[in-house]
């Protein structure tokens, strides 16, 4: 440990407590003016100061509740958000949910922002023994070890981190904006291609140019149905794809599994659409492939190229979502999908459109890769600065 630094417990330098149980009576939030901070509010900020909450209590709602001062650090301690490791500091006075631990620094010993930066390096995963139930008790949080330098050194470190993190935040915002712009440019061109129709174009329905095939799932508890030769895809797996084509899937069916479900094998170069949870993931299979019931397989006729259909459906994902119905989750039915209109041009023109969009898609992916790498590098830079700060090397 660096000379002048001391190893302390969090409880030695701060008051750790739990927030308040959330009032259940909705009338206590009516016309409320007092912020009531929950884990979801911390999740929106992730790190730094928080000034606004989604819910506000009225005068009746705050009776019997503890008010926390500006500068209080919020540390998720129970529920799914615990492992997300959000660390925020109140920028205003407010009331806090019991799912959050509240940490009020003793300013005679530790700078609140120094403590906030330090706690951002503490992972709940390292403190919890039973990961099946993400929950931290107050004694565990109080027992967190912290290497604490003198106050003047803490202030120096905070000044450096504040300045560096502000620069990183600006760079991150620019990279994210550039990433959004690249995607928006591709989407704009995609929409323009299918809206600027020339002579020889016709409007058909999906039912006119495709066979729509439903999926299915055999019983998961019967081992003889699974790990066979038939590829089988779900919306969850489709959502992880970075390229349109897929030949191998995470799970597969046996002949018996295929026979004992409503799934059907789609021929290669069909277009697969996730029709629920969510609507709009798209892939093209390069091998015969079945799907679960959350997908619709579109087998193109000779009138339409599979990649042309893929690009067109990509351009109307918002429309497809609007056609979805359902209370628990939205789903687009086979009947509704068959009615969707498709602009059809002669095959030579389809080939030209595919070539243009392939080129633009490749360039968009190249830019996305650059901006993603920048974002990852900025994240690593923050980790490196924090590591230096709390080992005395900054």
N, C-alpha and C positions, 0 to 999 in steps of 0.2 A: 504494500500500500504506500502511496506517495506520502512524503513527510508532511505533517500538518493535517492530514485527512484522518477521520475517525470512522470506525465501523459502528453503526447504530441500527436499532430496530425502528421501523416506521413509527411504532407507538411512542418512541422516545422523542420524536420531532414533530408529531402531529396527533390530532384527536381523530380517531377513527370511530365512526358510528354507522348506523343504517338509516335509510330514509324512512318515510312514512308509508303506511298502508294506503293504497289508493282509495279515495272515497268511491263508493259504489252508486250513490244516488246521483243521477244525472243532473238533478236540479242544482246541485252544489257547484256545477260548472257553468250554469247559465249566466250569461253576462259577466263572466269572470274576468278579473284583471291581474290576478296573482299567478305567475307561471308555475306549472307543476311539471317537473322534468321527469321523463321516463327513459328507459333504455333506448327506445326508438329515437328520441331526441338526440341522445348521445351518438347514436349510429349515423344520424344525418351529418353531424359535424366530424366525427371520428377522432379528431385531435385538435386541441386548441380551445379558445374561449367560446362559450355558448351563451347567447343572449335571448333566444326565443324558444318557446315550447309549443307543442301542438295543442295542449290543453291548458286552460286558465281557470283557477278557482275563484269563487266569489267570497264575500265576507263570511257567509255561513260555512263555506267549504273549508276554510283554513282554521276553524275553531279546533283547538286541541292538537294542531299539527306544528311541528317544529320548522321554523324558518331558517334557511341557511344563508350565510353571508356571501357576498361576491368574493371570489377567490377560492371557494370550496371546490375541491377536485372530486369528480364523480367517477367511480370505479365499478363497472358492472360485476355483480357477485352471484347472480343466479339466473337461470334460463339460458336459452340458446345463445344470447348475445355475449355471454361470459367469455367464450372462446374467441370472440372477434377482437377483444383487447382494445376497445375504444377508451380513450382517456381524454376527458374534457374538464374545463374549469368554468365555473359560473362567472359570467361577466356582469350579472345582476343578482340581487337577492331573489330567493325563490324557495319553492317547496319541492321535495324530491321523493321519488318512488322507493319503496323498500327493496326493490330489486337492485338498487344501486348503493354501494358503500359511499359514505361521504367522508372526505379527508380534509381537515382544516389544519393548515400548517401553523406551527409555532414559529412566528416570524423572528423571534429572538435567536432561533437556531437554524432555520432553513428558509430560503427564498421559495415562495409558492411555485413560481415558474420553473425553478430548478427541480423541485419535487415533481412537477407535472412531466417535465422532460424525462426524469429518471423513471417514473412509473410507466411511461410509454415503452420502456425496454423490458418491463416485467410481463411475461406471458402467463396467463391464467393456466394454460396447459401444464406448466411446470409446477404449479401449486396444488393442483387437484389430483388426487389419487384415483378416484372413481370417475373416469371420463364418460361413463354411461349417464351420469347425472351431473351436469355442469353446475356446481354450486361451491361457493367459498364462504366459510364462516369468518366472522370478524377477527378472532384470534389469529387465524392464518394470515390475514391481511396485515394485522398489527405486527406480526412477526417477520415481515419482509425486511431483509437486510439492505442497508443503504450505506455506501461509502460517502461520507459527508466532509467536504473541505470547509475551511473558514468562510464566513459570510461574504467577505470581499471577493474571494475566489469564486464562490457560487455566482455572484453578480456578474463577474467577468465572463464566466462560462455561458450564462444566460444571454448576455449581450451578443456573444459570438453566435450562439445557436439561433437566436431571434433573427439576426441579420442573414445568416446562411439559409435558414428555413424560409425566409421571405423570398429570397432569390430563387430557391428551389421551387417554391409554390408558384411563382411567376412562370418559370420555365415549364413546370408541369401543366399549368393552365394553357400555355401556348402549344405544347405538344398535343394536349387533348383537343384543343380547338382545331389544330391542323389535321388530326385524325378524323374529327367530325366533318371537316371540310372535304377531305378526300372521299369519305363515304357519301356525303351529300352530292358531290360532283358526279359520282358514278350513278347514284339514284336518279339524278336530274337527267342525265344522258339516257338512262334506261327508259324513263318515262317518255322522253322526247321521241325515241325510236319508234315506240308503239302508238304514239299519237299523231305523228306526221305520216299519214298513209297516202300512197300514190295510186295510180291507176292499176287495176288488177287485184286489189286487195278485197277480201270478203270478210264478213263477220259471221262466224260460226259459234256454236256452243261447244263446251268441252265434250259433251255427249256426242257431238257430230264427229269429232276428230280423235277421240280417245275411248278406250274401255276403262271404266272406273272400277277398281277392285278393292274390296274391303280386306282388312287384316283380322288376325285372331291370335289367341294365346292358349296353348294346351295347358293342362293342369301342371302347375309348377312342382307339385309334390311327387310326380311320377318320373323317376330318373330315366326310364326308357324313352321318354319323349324328348330328351335334351342331349346336347353335345353330339349332334349328328352332322350330316354333310350339307344340310340346307341352311344357308345364311338367313338370319332373322333380325330385323331392326326395329327399334322403338324411337319415339320422339326424343327421349333423353339422349340417346346416342347420336341422333341426327344433330342435336343442338351443339355437340362438341366438334362437329366437322368444320374444317377451315377451307376445304375444297369441295366442289360439287360431286365428284365421283367417289364411289365406295365399292369395294369388292369383298372385303372381309368384315364381319361383324363380331361384336363381343360374345354374342350367344348364337347358338344354332339349334336346329331341330333335326330329329331323326325322321325317317319315313313314317314311323308310328306316330310321332308327335304331330307331323303335318296332317296325317289322316284323321287324327282325333282333335282337330281344331277347325275353325272357320278360315284359317290362313290359307292363302294360295300362293304358289310361286309366281313371281313376276318375271317375264323374260328380261334379259339384259337390255339396258338402255331404256328402261321405263323411268318415269319421273315419280318419286315418292314424296308425298306431301304429308306433314304432320297435321292432322285434322282436329287435334285437341291437345291441350296441356304442353305447349301452346299450339295455336294455329300458325302455320307459316314456315316451319323448317322444311328445307327442300334438299334432296339428294338425287343422284342418278346412279343406279346400280350397274356395275359392270359384269356381274354374275347373276344367275337366277337367285331370287331373293324373296323371302316372305316378310311380312310385317305384323306387328301387333294391331289391336283394334284402334289404336290412337293414330293410325295412318291410313291414307288412301293411296293406292297405287294407280298411276295413270299410264296406260299402255298406248303409245301414240300410233295412229294410223299412218299410212303412207303419205297423207296430206300434210303432215307436220313433223319437223325434225325435233328430236328429243331435247336438244340444247336450246332450240328456239322456244319450246314450251317451258323449259326450266327458267329461261330469262324472263319470259312474259309473266309467269306466275310470281317470280321474284318482284316484279314491278307492281303487282296488285295485292301484296300481302295485307295491306291495310283494308282493302275491300273484302278480302277473304275473312278477316277478323270481324268485320261489320256483319257478315252473313252468319256468323256463329251465334248459337243460342245455348242457353243452359244456366242454371242457378249456381251450381258448384263450380263448374268451369265451362267456358264456351267451347262449342264443338260445331264444326260445319258438317252437315249431313251429306251423304252421297247424292241425294236428290238436288240439294242446293248447289253442290259443286258441279253437277252435270249441266246446270242452267247458266253457269258463268260464261260470258261471251269472250271469244278469242279472235283477235284480228289475224287473218290468214293471208299471206302473200305467196306468190309463186315460189317454189323451192329454191331456184337460183338466188332469189332475193333473200330468202331465209338464210342461205349459206353466207351471203355477204354480211347480213346483220350479226350472225353468230361470230364471224371473224372480227368485226369491229368491236363487239362487246367483249370477246375474249381478250383482245389487245388492251382495252380499257380496264378490264377486270384485273389483268396481270399487273398493270401499272398501279392500280389502286392497292392491290395486295402488297406490292413492293413498298409503297409509301406507308401503308399500315404497319408493315414490319419495321420500318425505320423509326416511326413514332412510338411503337410499342417498346422497341429497344431503348429509346430515350427515356420513356417512362420507367422502365425497369432499372436503368442506370441511375436515375434520380432517386428511386427508392433505395438502392444500394448505397448511394452517397449519404442519404439521411442516416441509415444504419451505421455507416462507418463513422460519421460525425458524432453520433450518440455514444458509440463504443469508445471513441477517443475522449469524449467529455467525461465519462464516468470511470475511466482508468487513469485520469490525470495526464493525458497526453495531448490535450487540446491547448 
